[in-house]
Amino acid sequence: MTYSVVIVDDHTLLSQAIAGLVDSFGKFKVLYNCKNGQELLNRFTSPKNIPDLVLMDINMPILNGIETTQILKTDFPQAKVLALSIEEDEGTILKMLRAGARGYLMKDTKREILEEALLNIAQKGYYHTNTVTQILVGTLEKKEPIVDLKDRELEFLRLACSEMTYREIADAMHLSPKTIEGYRDALHEKLHIKNRIGLVLYAIRNKIFEP
C-alpha cells in the first residue's frame, strides 16, 4: 500500500528537498507542497487532495502549523499530522501535540527516522520515540512501565495535558500548589519522566488523554 503525503513548509527549496526524500521511500508518494496552512486548507476543498499524512512546519505566515493542525484535527481527522520543525522548546512541542500532531521531529532528523515516523503514524496512529525527547526529556523507554495510578493522579495527569498552569490545576482540583507539586514529582518518579512533555507523551500513548 502507498500512503499519500503533503508537505507544508514556507521554505520552497527545503520543501522540495523533503518531498524528494519522501518520494524515495517505497511506501509514500507526495501529492503536492504548500507554503502555509491556508494554502493547504484551500487545496482540501477537493477530496482527492486530502492525503493520508501531512508533514507540517510550525512557523509559517498567514496560518501557522499549530493553528492548521487544530483545524485538521476537527475537520479533516483522516489527514494525520507529523510536525517537522526546527523548534525544540518545550512549550512549542506541547502546543503542537495538544493541537493534534501524531508525532514531532526536528528538521535535522535522519532519513531512516523520518521514514519510520511516517510509517508508524500511517499504520499505528502515533510516533513518539527518542527523536525529540532525547533533547528535552532524556531517554524514554519504548515499553511503558506498568503503573497503578490513583484517581486523583489520573485527574492531575489529564489536566497537565491542558494549557492550564500548575497553579490553575491546583485551583481546579481544590488543592494547594504544594500538593500539586507533590503529584507532579510523584508521577515523574513513578513514570521515569523528567518534565511536562513526558507527562503529555505518556498520557497520549496510554490513551489517558486524546489530543
NORFEN-V50148 format. One record per pair of residues at least 12 apart in sequence whose C-alpha atoms are under 8 Angstrom apart, sorted by the first residue. I is the first residue (numbers start at 0). J is the second residue. D is the distance in Angstrom with one decimal. If there is no record, write none. Layout:
i->{I;I}
j->{J;J}
d->{D;D}
This chain:
i->{0;1;1;1;1;2;2;2;2;2;2;2;3;3;3;3;3;3;3;4;4;4;4;4;4;4;4;4;4;5;5;5;5;5;5;5;5;5;6;6;6;6;6;6;6;6;7;7;7;7;7;7;7;7;7;7;8;8;8;8;8;8;8;9;9;9;9;9;9;10;11;14;15;18;20;21;24;30;30;34;35;35;35;35;35;35;36;36;36;36;36;36;36;37;37;37;49;50;50;51;51;51;51;52;52;52;52;52;52;53;53;53;53;54;54;54;54;55;55;55;55;55;56;56;56;57;57;57;57;64;64;65;65;65;66;68;68;68;68;68;69;69;72;72;79;79;79;79;79;80;80;80;80;81;81;81;81;81;81;81;82;82;82;82;82;82;83;83;83;83;84;84;84;84;85;85;85;86;87;87;87;88;89;89;92;93;93;96;97;97;97;98;99;100;101;101;101;101;101;102;102;102;102;102;103;103;103;104;104;105;105;108;112;127;128;132;135;136;136;136;136;136;137;139;139;143;143;144;146;146;152;152;153;155;155;155;155;156;156;156;157;157;157;159;159;159;160;160;160;160;165;165}
j->{26;25;26;27;28;26;27;28;50;51;52;121;27;28;29;30;50;51;52;27;28;29;30;31;50;51;52;53;54;29;30;31;32;33;50;52;53;54;18;29;31;32;33;53;54;55;32;33;34;35;36;39;53;54;55;56;32;33;34;35;55;56;59;33;34;35;56;59;60;34;34;32;32;32;110;114;114;48;50;59;59;60;61;62;63;64;59;61;62;63;64;66;67;61;62;67;78;77;78;77;78;79;121;78;79;80;81;117;121;78;79;80;81;80;81;82;83;80;81;82;83;84;82;83;84;82;83;84;86;82;95;94;95;98;98;80;95;98;99;100;98;99;98;99;100;101;120;121;124;99;100;101;102;100;101;102;103;104;117;120;95;100;101;102;103;104;103;104;105;106;103;104;105;106;105;106;107;105;105;131;134;135;135;196;196;196;199;210;160;161;210;210;210;210;120;124;125;126;127;116;120;125;126;127;126;127;131;130;131;130;131;130;130;200;141;197;196;192;193;194;196;197;193;191;192;190;201;190;189;190;182;186;207;168;172;179;182;198;199;202;202;207;208;195;198;199;198;199;202;208;179;180}
d->{6.4;7.7;4.6;5.3;6.8;6.0;4.8;6.2;7.8;6.0;7.5;7.4;5.8;5.0;5.8;6.3;5.0;5.2;6.4;6.8;5.9;4.6;5.9;7.8;5.4;6.1;4.8;5.6;7.2;5.6;5.7;5.5;5.8;7.6;6.4;6.6;4.9;6.2;6.7;7.5;6.7;4.8;6.2;6.1;4.9;6.4;5.9;4.7;5.7;5.9;7.0;7.3;7.2;6.1;5.0;6.0;7.6;6.3;5.0;6.2;6.7;5.2;7.0;7.3;4.1;6.0;7.9;6.0;7.7;7.2;7.4;7.0;7.6;7.7;7.8;7.5;6.8;7.4;7.4;7.5;5.7;6.3;6.7;6.0;6.6;7.7;7.7;7.3;4.8;5.9;6.5;7.9;5.3;6.7;5.6;7.6;6.7;8.0;5.7;6.5;4.9;6.2;7.1;5.1;4.7;5.8;7.2;7.7;7.1;6.4;6.0;4.8;6.1;6.1;5.0;5.9;6.2;6.5;6.0;4.7;5.6;7.7;6.0;5.2;5.2;7.3;7.6;6.1;7.8;8.0;7.9;7.0;5.5;6.2;7.6;6.9;7.6;5.8;6.1;6.6;4.7;6.2;7.4;5.8;7.2;6.6;7.3;7.6;7.7;7.4;4.9;5.7;7.2;5.7;5.6;4.9;5.9;7.5;7.5;7.8;7.6;6.4;7.8;6.1;4.6;6.0;6.2;4.9;5.6;5.6;7.8;6.5;5.1;5.3;5.5;5.6;7.8;7.3;7.4;7.6;7.9;7.9;7.1;6.7;7.8;6.3;7.6;6.8;7.3;7.5;5.2;6.6;5.0;7.9;6.7;6.7;4.7;6.2;7.9;7.5;7.6;6.0;4.9;5.8;7.7;7.4;6.9;6.5;6.2;7.7;6.9;7.6;8.0;7.2;7.1;7.9;7.9;6.9;5.6;6.5;7.3;6.4;7.5;7.9;7.6;7.9;7.9;6.6;7.1;7.4;6.5;7.7;7.7;7.4;7.9;7.9;7.4;6.9;7.8;7.1;7.3;6.8;6.0;7.3;7.4;7.2;7.5;5.4;7.8;7.2;7.0;7.8}
